[in-house]
């Protein structure tokens, strides 16, 4: 019988976008994990991405846009 190996999947927080991070965190919680166990760096990145999306929706301008 093969031995069960618990593996950890990691993402690059510098490059992940809001949709992917929401999917990852949501899937992790849906799998039965607690939100309290999410690392602070992940919460900070989620907050930053949500704030950027909110700003884009309110102004129609993203941080990547260049206004001439």
Long-range contacts (C-beta under 8 A, 24 or more apart in sequence): 13-41, 13-42, 13-45, 16-45, 17-49, 18-46, 18-49, 18-50, 18-52, 18-53, 21-45, 21-46, 21-49, 22-46
